Amino acid sequence: MKLGEFIASHGTPLTTQAGDHLFHQGDHDQSLYVVHEGLLKAYYLSPEGKEHIKSFILPGDSIGSLMASYAGKACTFSLVCLKPCRMTVVKFSDLYEASKSDTEISSAVVDFLLGFGMKKENREYELLCLSAEERYKRMLETAPAILDLVTQNEIARYLGVTPVGLSRIKKRVTG
């Protein structure tokens, strides 16, 4: 069975509004969310309440907490809808069990996890090895649509700078 067929037959449709949280940091949510329409934000909150944006999730993306879904631990991040969303939600355990007996699903899950791992590796590289200005330029090249969909404060938190720092970066980059 193809992964898309499995998700369609075993998943549950979900429609949300902007501002709805799918889960919070510390929850035990064991779902995989497949986004068809909308925009979501995955973020961490420090003990002091400072928000750090992990990623923005667009149509065609999937997201869930592997710590919660696979390891049975608490979600390490929160997931909120920035725009109204239409998704399919599938239990990670159902997908994992199906992957054990269906090679086509297993192969698709491996491909998904490889893509997920590469995305995380790229994000780590950006945060650890690139300057904030280089991260901004990379965002302009790889995800320019995001810049029109989220606030300047969210872009600054994603890049790891203050809004004033982002303003200065934008002036240097765009002239």
LINSULKA-V475749 format. One record per run of one state. SS is the DSSP state (helix for helix, strand for strand, loop for the rest). FROM is the first residue (numbers start at 1). TO is the last residue. If there is no record, write none. Layout:
SS	FROM	TO
SS	FROM	TO
This chain:
loop	1	2
helix	3	10
loop	11	11
strand	12	16
loop	17	20
strand	21	23
loop	24	30
strand	31	37
loop	38	38
strand	39	45
loop	46	50
strand	51	58
loop	59	61
strand	62	63
loop	64	65
helix	66	69
loop	70	77
strand	78	81
loop	82	84
strand	85	91
helix	92	101
loop	102	102
helix	103	129
loop	130	131
helix	132	142
loop	143	143
helix	144	149
loop	150	151
helix	152	159
loop	160	162
helix	163	174
loop	175	175
